[in-house]
Amino acid sequence: MREIQCRLLVIGAGPGGYVCAIRAGQLGVDTVIVDAEPPGGTCLNVGCIPSKALIHAAEEFHRIAALSSTAAMGISAGPPTLDLAATMAWKDGIVSRLTGGVATLLRKAKVRLVAGTATIRDGKTVEVATPEGPVRIRAEVLVIATGSEPIEIPSLPFGGKVISSTGALALTEVPERLAVVGGGYIGLELGIAFAKLGASVTVVEAGPRILPQYDAELTGPVAQRLTRLGIRVLTGARAGGLSDSGALRVAGSDGAEEIAADKVLVTVGRRPRATGAGIDGLRLAMAGPFLKIDERCRTSMTGVLAIGDVTGEPMLAHRAMAQGEMVAELVAGQPRAWDKRAIPAVCFTDPEIVSVGLSPDELRSQGHEPLIGLFPFAANGRAMTADDETGFIRVTARPDTHEVLGIQAVGAGVAELAGGFALALEMGARLEDIAGTIHAHPTRGEALHEACLRALGHALHI
């Protein structure tokens, strides 16, 4: 068996793993990274990136289709046609460019990439099954970055017409009827995309409303958009198995029914890959289904660290990346600890949702009455000129010090404002700091300025 020695071994080349490896390589740490799939993990290969490509293509198709039936802004168009297989090939091209780019960055940082399935033997030894044969890797420090996987419902196992988000991103034909089980961000992002491509979509959500991780004020515009797109939403409803005819069985407050569907997309969440691959053999301390870590991503075993989805909520690529960068610097001997105040959460529905920090309801649950400023895009010039005035920006602050504790937005393109929102919280901005900052005109970002002015009691444009 071929053997490799290294200072740092990273298991998993997703966003957290590859960022950790690249940064470690930049700092001169002898690093090896292992993954059976192309670098980039779920996010780059079958998650964040390909789904956003599909969402963009669906929006373009829907826009042209709308102009073919009703002229707007003096523009009309003929009926569009769709070749979903070609769309998916375009999406795959983007993925290939990015995975290739990550591989190039790893080589540039002098990181050795081993393609294969890893099995952890102990805290410093890993065996990898590669196409060329088994490889044993011995390392001084081990980083577990194994990510997460879709949760499968026992009554709806993946296969045939029942698909996960991965399967949805590999379809070459638009299903005439699509049932989406789960009204969270993954289900709604993909459900809206396929509705815009022409599918008849039904969403089945067990909870009382869609997108339960966001407050009702934020999700209201999305719910209205679902109605306009003709998407049927069943809340308080539980999906069972498939009937003999292949329909989806659903039990709700109004009784049981069967929903005819050509495909059933199950998006009820993801679970961490915190067992298997020899991880459970290490007997690491757990925090529920996740590996328990401290403020430096250290597990209960000396020399073994963990980052990304396997370590808990929020299970977001950008959290994993930040953890990976920190861990690499720790291994290189730099003093680091996790001190992030704000991790943006973005939902790429139509309209988009961004949430950073505390919502008004969360602050109230802590026994504090917040100072709130909300400014609608209906009063924003840039939103008007873009012919999409849906949504708003909302700021939440302490009433005594005016420190901004949360910023949320819902509207077209608001995902691009997430970094600025997070920066304000990380810098400890007060309402006066944002209100005193000149915001470019005409932009949607002006709504943040106006929301702060409104919270201070002197909004200018409303």
Summary of the structure (lengths in Angstrom):
residues: 462
radius of gyration: 23.7
end to end distance: 71.7
largest distance: 72.4
contacts: 1623
relative contact order: 0.12
helix: 34%
strand: 28%
